[in-house]
Amino acid sequence: MPVESVDIRIPKVLEKILSRATEILVKKYGASHVVFHGSRLYGDPYPDSDIDLLVVKESDKKPMERTDEAEALLRQIGSPVSFDVQVWTPEEVRAGLSEGQTYIGMGLFNGRFLYGKEEEFMAPEQRFYNVKEWLKNARVCLETYDFHKSRGRNIEGMDQLFQSTERYLKAFLMTKGVKVEMTHSLSGLLDQAVKYEPSWESLRETLEVTHRWGRACHYPPRQEGEVRIVPTLAEVKELYDKLDPWLKSLDRTLELSIKTQEKHREMRDHGLGF
C-alpha cells in the first residue's frame, strides 16, 4: 500500500516510509544491508529533502544502474519526497573503508542500520575517522574555491568554501574523539568545537553566514519559480578573507595532530610505551 502524501516531518510517517523501503529493498532487491543517513536522520533538512539510503548488495551492474533500479522499486511506496540511494557491493565497501573514503565510512558508522549489522564490515573499535583524508578533502575544496573565484564563479566558489569549512571543522572534532554526524550545520559543529576552543565562539556569525550562503549555492532551487538568494563574487571574497586566517591556523593544527598521532602509533608498534 502506498504511503499517503502527508508531512514527512512527523516521525511516525517517516518511520512507516523507512519500514516499507527496507522491506522492498531486502525482499525484492536482495539488499544485505540498508542504512539510513543524511539530513533526514541528523536534522537540518529542507521540507522536501531526499531520504538518503546506503544499500549493500552483490551486483555486477554499474553504480548508476544499481541506483536507478533501487529507486525505481521505491517509487511504488508513494513517498512525499524522493529517495537518494547509493548501492555498493560488499567488496566496494571494504575497499572504500581501507582507502579512507569518507562517504562510505560516515554513512555506515554514523548512519542508522535498518537492516544488517555494521560489525560485518568493521569492528566498533575501528570506527571510521580518517582525519588525514578529511584534511585532504578540505584542502581540495579550498583549491577548487580558488579555481572558481579566478573565473568569476560566485555560486560554485561559495559552495566550495562552505564545504571546505565543514570538512575542517569535522576533522578537528575527529582529533578530539567526537563522533561526527553527517551534517552540514556549521553552527552545530561549532557548538561541539567551542568545548575545546572557546575563542571560536567569535566566529559564530561568520559561520552562520557561510552556512546560509553555502546551502543556497550548494542546492539548486527546489521548486519551479523559486529564487535563490546567493552572494555576489565580492561578498564571497569578503567572507573568505574573514575565514582565511582561521582556516590556515586550523590546517596547521590538524597537520601537527596527524603527525603526532602517526609518531605515537609508530612508537607503540615498536613497543616504546605508547
Secondary structure, DSSP 8 states (H G I E B T S, - for coil): -------TTSHHHHHHHHHHHHHHHHHTS--SEEEEESHHHHS---TT--EEEEEE----S-HHHHHHHHHHHHGGG--SS-EEEEEE-HHHHHHHHHHT-HHHHHHHHHSEEEES-GGGTS-GGG----HHHHHHHHHHHHHHHHHHHHTT-HHHHHHHHHHHHHHHHHHHHHHTT----S---HHHHHHHHTTT-GGGGGGHHHHHHHHHHHHHHHS--SSTT-------HHHHHHHHHHHHHHHHHHHHHHHHHHHHHHHHHHHHHTTS--
